[in-house]
Amino acid sequence: MSIKNTLRGTGVALVTPFNNKQDVDFPALEKLLNFVIHGGVEYVVALGTTGETPTLTTQEKITIVNFVFQKVGDRVPVVVGVGGNNTKEVLHDLETYPLHNAAAILSTCPFYNKPSQQGIFEHYKAIAAASPKPVILYNVPGRTGCNITAATTLKLAHEVPNIGGIKEASGYMIQSMHILKDRPADFMVCSGDDHVTLPLIAAGMDGVISVAANCFPKDFSEMVRLCLANNYAHAKGLLYKLLEGIDLLFAENNPAGVKAFLAEMGIIENYLRLPLVPLSQPMHQQVKTYLSNY
């Protein structure tokens, strides 16, 4: 079975909870896992950008992955983020991370280096050859400073074994449609942008890897299922119920927004690692006001 079927629907890019000593808060992570799974998400993603992975040590990452596997069990699939801008280091991580129970790995486009499209192709070709699990490309030029073009995505999809899909968060609707038009039949394309998930599924995407599903798992995952069932009339109602909340998630920084929501909901404490800081007080008050009316 391809990951296009296994990972159809809503994946949640998990935050990494911290306590007041700046340690990973594993009881809170377990609470979050239960909350999103009971809320109906189809799978979870550990060590994504929303998990503040640039500030985690290698040992913390390995411990988090093992913990997520243990607590999730066989309830939903788990995708693990393994990426970076040093190809050799990514290959080493693929050898050392506990990936035995992963459904796939999610690997971000190399950031800061600004490689050419051929460099991006060779980077992912090397990762795909080394990975014990299918590779999901992650295109998020707003964070990496580098766009994976539709032509490069399609070249990887058609020519490189073990490339199973893409999380497309470029914000370029036309680029997304070119990928959808010419992708292989078993190649998964999912949204990486909560705001435009509905129109992207209408264009043919298979779901989303979501930030909003951390705090709104029930409504957001139901909206996605309605879209996949071509029930856009009801899906739009849920989207517009959530829209202001999604705006607040990204108003200052991700994951500062979602951590503020989760803290107000009593699931985690509101701590981030520098250089990220919690939401400003005026913005946090807007989060409280939205939740009181939600």
C-alpha positions as a Python dict, from the first residue, in 0.01 Angstrom:
ca = {
    (1, 'M'): (0, 0, 0),
    (2, 'S'): (141, 343, -96),
    (3, 'I'): (163, 622, 160),
    (4, 'K'): (-89, 809, -55),
    (5, 'N'): (-351, 575, 92),
    (6, 'T'): (-194, 526, 436),
    (7, 'L'): (-156, 898, 500),
    (8, 'R'): (-471, 1029, 335),
    (9, 'G'): (-640, 1295, 546),
    (10, 'T'): (-502, 1502, 834),
    (11, 'G'): (-157, 1466, 981),
    (12, 'V'): (-67, 1686, 1276),
    (13, 'A'): (277, 1847, 1299),
    (14, 'L'): (325, 1800, 1673),
    (15, 'V'): (461, 2075, 1895),
    (16, 'T'): (733, 1983, 2143),
    (17, 'P'): (613, 2081, 2492),
    (18, 'F'): (871, 2220, 2734),
    (19, 'N'): (854, 2276, 3110),
    (20, 'N'): (978, 2574, 3309),
    (21, 'K'): (1328, 2421, 3317),
    (22, 'Q'): (1331, 2413, 2935),
    (23, 'D'): (1331, 2032, 2935),
    (24, 'V'): (1104, 1832, 2704),
    (25, 'D'): (775, 1782, 2891),
    (26, 'F'): (694, 1419, 2814),
    (27, 'P'): (372, 1397, 3022),
    (28, 'A'): (239, 1696, 2825),
    (29, 'L'): (346, 1534, 2497),
    (30, 'E'): (152, 1220, 2592),
    (31, 'K'): (-150, 1436, 2676),
    (32, 'L'): (-123, 1608, 2337),
    (33, 'L'): (-92, 1277, 2153),
    (34, 'N'): (-407, 1144, 2317),
    (35, 'F'): (-591, 1470, 2248),
    (36, 'V'): (-519, 1477, 1875),
    (37, 'I'): (-574, 1104, 1823),
    (38, 'H'): (-905, 1112, 2010),
    (39, 'G'): (-987, 1421, 1803),
    (40, 'G'): (-971, 1212, 1486),
    (41, 'V'): (-647, 1297, 1306),
    (42, 'E'): (-532, 1029, 1065),
    (43, 'Y'): (-161, 1040, 1159),
    (44, 'V'): (98, 1232, 1360),
    (45, 'V'): (428, 1391, 1256),
    (46, 'A'): (712, 1405, 1509),
    (47, 'L'): (1014, 1636, 1468),
    (48, 'G'): (856, 1869, 1215),
    (49, 'T'): (930, 2242, 1205),
    (50, 'T'): (643, 2304, 1447),
    (51, 'G'): (830, 2083, 1696),
    (52, 'E'): (1112, 2342, 1723),
    (53, 'T'): (1357, 2083, 1593),
    (54, 'P'): (1642, 2334, 1532),
    (55, 'T'): (1664, 2376, 1911),
    (56, 'L'): (1650, 2005, 2001),
    (57, 'T'): (1963, 1797, 2060),
    (58, 'T'): (2013, 1474, 1870),
    (59, 'Q'): (1950, 1273, 2186),
    (60, 'E'): (1629, 1464, 2256),
    (61, 'K'): (1509, 1392, 1901),
    (62, 'I'): (1577, 1020, 1938),
    (63, 'T'): (1405, 1010, 2278),
    (64, 'I'): (1101, 1196, 2142),
    (65, 'V'): (1064, 957, 1848),
    (66, 'N'): (1086, 651, 2073),
    (67, 'F'): (835, 807, 2314),
    (68, 'V'): (589, 888, 2035),
    (69, 'F'): (611, 533, 1897),
    (70, 'Q'): (552, 390, 2245),
    (71, 'K'): (254, 611, 2330),
    (72, 'V'): (86, 601, 1988),
    (73, 'G'): (122, 226, 1943),
    (74, 'D'): (-83, 107, 1649),
    (75, 'R'): (-354, 372, 1685),
    (76, 'V'): (-236, 591, 1393),
    (77, 'P'): (69, 602, 1164),
    (78, 'V'): (371, 809, 1268),
    (79, 'V'): (582, 1019, 1028),
    (80, 'V'): (926, 1132, 1147),
    (81, 'G'): (1101, 1450, 1038),
    (82, 'V'): (1457, 1383, 921),
    (83, 'G'): (1601, 1670, 720),
    (84, 'G'): (1856, 1946, 705),
    (85, 'N'): (2096, 2141, 490),
    (86, 'N'): (2391, 1903, 532),
    (87, 'T'): (2317, 1599, 319),
    (88, 'K'): (2586, 1387, 484),
    (89, 'E'): (2444, 1460, 829),
    (90, 'V'): (2091, 1370, 714),
    (91, 'L'): (2222, 1036, 587),
    (92, 'H'): (2382, 976, 926),
    (93, 'D'): (2053, 1058, 1101),
    (94, 'L'): (1874, 806, 880),
    (95, 'E'): (2115, 541, 1007),
    (96, 'T'): (2087, 635, 1375),
    (97, 'Y'): (1727, 751, 1432),
    (98, 'P'): (1474, 484, 1542),
    (99, 'L'): (1267, 464, 1224),
    (100, 'H'): (1147, 103, 1253),
    (101, 'N'): (785, 198, 1323),
    (102, 'A'): (768, 504, 1098),
    (103, 'A'): (526, 512, 806),
    (104, 'A'): (750, 762, 625),
    (105, 'I'): (1005, 1034, 682),
    (106, 'L'): (941, 1403, 613),
    (107, 'S'): (1250, 1582, 484),
    (108, 'T'): (1264, 1958, 442),
    (109, 'C'): (1429, 2127, 147),
    (110, 'P'): (1784, 2233, 239),
    (111, 'F'): (1771, 2577, 398),
    (112, 'Y'): (2016, 2871, 388),
    (113, 'N'): (2255, 2706, 137),
    (114, 'K'): (2017, 2796, -150),
    (115, 'P'): (2109, 2500, -372),
    (116, 'S'): (2023, 2489, -742),
    (117, 'Q'): (1738, 2266, -856),
    (118, 'Q'): (1996, 2005, -957),
    (119, 'G'): (2144, 2027, -608),
    (120, 'I'): (1799, 1974, -456),
    (121, 'F'): (1744, 1674, -683),
    (122, 'E'): (2077, 1515, -585),
    (123, 'H'): (2014, 1586, -214),
    (124, 'Y'): (1682, 1403, -219),
    (125, 'K'): (1815, 1126, -444),
    (126, 'A'): (2080, 1050, -181),
    (127, 'I'): (1826, 1061, 102),
    (128, 'A'): (1584, 833, -83),
    (129, 'A'): (1860, 578, -145),
    (130, 'A'): (1956, 574, 223),
    (131, 'S'): (1612, 591, 382),
    (132, 'P'): (1453, 271, 515),
    (133, 'K'): (1112, 435, 474),
    (134, 'P'): (935, 631, 198),
    (135, 'V'): (1045, 995, 175),
    (136, 'I'): (803, 1287, 177),
    (137, 'L'): (957, 1602, 31),
    (138, 'Y'): (882, 1920, 225),
    (139, 'N'): (870, 2241, 23),
    (140, 'V'): (840, 2550, 243),
    (141, 'P'): (1033, 2835, 75),
    (142, 'G'): (906, 3088, 329),
    (143, 'R'): (1129, 2915, 585),
    (144, 'T'): (1407, 2767, 372),
    (145, 'G'): (1463, 3051, 125),
    (146, 'C'): (1453, 2797, -157),
    (147, 'N'): (1161, 2667, -366),
    (148, 'I'): (1139, 2313, -502),
    (149, 'T'): (989, 2377, -846),
    (150, 'A'): (712, 2163, -989),
    (151, 'A'): (957, 2031, -1248),
    (152, 'T'): (1201, 1915, -978),
    (153, 'T'): (925, 1759, -769),
    (154, 'L'): (795, 1568, -1071),
    (155, 'K'): (1145, 1458, -1173),
    (156, 'L'): (1200, 1317, -823),
    (157, 'A'): (855, 1157, -820),
    (158, 'H'): (898, 985, -1156),
    (159, 'E'): (1269, 898, -1151),
    (160, 'V'): (1374, 830, -791),
    (161, 'P'): (1253, 517, -612),
    (162, 'N'): (1137, 567, -252),
    (163, 'I'): (1015, 925, -304),
    (164, 'G'): (657, 882, -189),
    (165, 'G'): (507, 1229, -175),
    (166, 'I'): (539, 1598, -98),
    (167, 'K'): (418, 1837, 168),
    (168, 'E'): (370, 2141, -54),
    (169, 'A'): (372, 2468, 142),
    (170, 'S'): (498, 2707, -123),
    (171, 'G'): (176, 2906, -138),
    (172, 'Y'): (195, 2888, -520),
    (173, 'M'): (-140, 2749, -633),
    (174, 'I'): (-32, 2721, -995),
    (175, 'Q'): (281, 2525, -897),
    (176, 'S'): (66, 2291, -689),
    (177, 'M'): (-168, 2230, -982),
    (178, 'H'): (121, 2143, -1215),
    (179, 'I'): (240, 1884, -961),
    (180, 'L'): (-110, 1740, -926),
    (181, 'K'): (-162, 1731, -1301),
    (182, 'D'): (149, 1526, -1379),
    (183, 'R'): (230, 1328, -1062),
    (184, 'P'): (253, 948, -1064),
    (185, 'A'): (-71, 778, -961),
    (186, 'D'): (67, 665, -623),
    (187, 'F'): (249, 992, -535),
    (188, 'M'): (99, 1170, -233),
    (189, 'V'): (55, 1546, -242),
    (190, 'C'): (-59, 1715, 77),
    (191, 'S'): (-100, 2074, 185),
    (192, 'G'): (142, 2233, 426),
    (193, 'D'): (-72, 2544, 470),
    (194, 'D'): (-380, 2524, 693),
    (195, 'H'): (-542, 2836, 546),
    (196, 'V'): (-573, 2702, 191),
    (197, 'T'): (-620, 2331, 256),
    (198, 'L'): (-980, 2336, 131),
    (199, 'P'): (-906, 2478, -218),
    (200, 'L'): (-593, 2262, -248),
    (201, 'I'): (-793, 1944, -181),
    (202, 'A'): (-1048, 2070, -435),
    (203, 'A'): (-758, 2086, -683),
    (204, 'G'): (-667, 1725, -604),
    (205, 'M'): (-449, 1710, -292),
    (206, 'D'): (-473, 1411, -59),
    (207, 'G'): (-490, 1596, 272),
    (208, 'V'): (-273, 1814, 494),
    (209, 'I'): (5, 1813, 750),
    (210, 'S'): (-142, 2067, 986),
    (211, 'V'): (-47, 2299, 1270),
    (212, 'A'): (-410, 2379, 1354),
    (213, 'A'): (-484, 2010, 1417),
    (214, 'N'): (-278, 2036, 1738),
    (215, 'C'): (-548, 2250, 1900),
    (216, 'F'): (-852, 2192, 1676),
    (217, 'P'): (-814, 1822, 1584),
    (218, 'K'): (-1184, 1739, 1575),
    (219, 'D'): (-1310, 2023, 1357),
    (220, 'F'): (-1003, 2049, 1135),
    (221, 'S'): (-975, 1678, 1057),
    (222, 'E'): (-1350, 1661, 997),
    (223, 'M'): (-1323, 1954, 755),
    (224, 'V'): (-1052, 1766, 563),
    (225, 'R'): (-1258, 1445, 552),
    (226, 'L'): (-1555, 1641, 419),
    (227, 'C'): (-1335, 1794, 148),
    (228, 'L'): (-1202, 1452, 49),
    (229, 'A'): (-1562, 1333, 23),
    (230, 'N'): (-1643, 1633, -203),
    (231, 'N'): (-1878, 1775, 61),
    (232, 'Y'): (-1751, 2131, 34),
    (233, 'A'): (-2076, 2291, 149),
    (234, 'H'): (-2032, 2150, 499),
    (235, 'A'): (-1652, 2177, 490),
    (236, 'K'): (-1673, 2552, 429),
    (237, 'G'): (-1879, 2594, 746),
    (238, 'L'): (-1601, 2438, 953),
    (239, 'L'): (-1330, 2635, 771),
    (240, 'Y'): (-1495, 2967, 845),
    (241, 'K'): (-1555, 2864, 1206),
    (242, 'L'): (-1178, 2802, 1235),
    (243, 'L'): (-1047, 3081, 1012),
    (244, 'E'): (-986, 3346, 1279),
    (245, 'G'): (-821, 3085, 1499),
    (246, 'I'): (-591, 2980, 1214),
    (247, 'D'): (-506, 3348, 1156),
    (248, 'L'): (-398, 3374, 1521),
    (249, 'L'): (-182, 3062, 1497),
    (250, 'F'): (46, 3234, 1248),
    (251, 'A'): (7, 3601, 1346),
    (252, 'E'): (349, 3628, 1512),
    (253, 'N'): (531, 3298, 1492),
    (254, 'N'): (476, 2926, 1460),
    (255, 'P'): (470, 2750, 1707),
    (256, 'A'): (422, 3046, 1944),
    (257, 'G'): (59, 3074, 1833),
    (258, 'V'): (-33, 2708, 1868),
    (259, 'K'): (148, 2682, 2201),
    (260, 'A'): (-58, 2973, 2333),
    (261, 'F'): (-378, 2792, 2230),
    (262, 'L'): (-265, 2463, 2383),
    (263, 'A'): (-160, 2635, 2706),
    (264, 'E'): (-500, 2804, 2738),
    (265, 'M'): (-661, 2463, 2679),
    (266, 'G'): (-458, 2312, 2965),
    (267, 'I'): (-269, 2062, 2747),
    (268, 'I'): (85, 2205, 2767),
    (269, 'E'): (270, 2489, 2937),
    (270, 'N'): (351, 2798, 2733),
    (271, 'Y'): (728, 2765, 2698),
    (272, 'L'): (942, 2793, 2384),
    (273, 'R'): (1317, 2777, 2332),
    (274, 'L'): (1508, 3082, 2218),
    (275, 'P'): (1525, 3238, 1969),
    (276, 'L'): (1148, 3185, 1976),
    (277, 'V'): (941, 3356, 2245),
    (278, 'P'): (575, 3328, 2349),
    (279, 'L'): (306, 3541, 2189),
    (280, 'S'): (288, 3905, 2290),
    (281, 'Q'): (31, 3976, 2558),
    (282, 'P'): (-215, 4158, 2325),
    (283, 'M'): (-206, 3866, 2080),
    (284, 'H'): (-239, 3612, 2361),
    (285, 'Q'): (-549, 3797, 2478),
    (286, 'Q'): (-696, 3755, 2130),
    (287, 'V'): (-634, 3380, 2160),
    (288, 'K'): (-822, 3375, 2492),
    (289, 'T'): (-1110, 3574, 2345),
    (290, 'Y'): (-1133, 3344, 2040),
    (291, 'L'): (-1136, 3032, 2259),
    (292, 'S'): (-1404, 3174, 2486),
    (293, 'N'): (-1631, 3210, 2181),
    (294, 'Y'): (-1521, 2890, 2004),
}
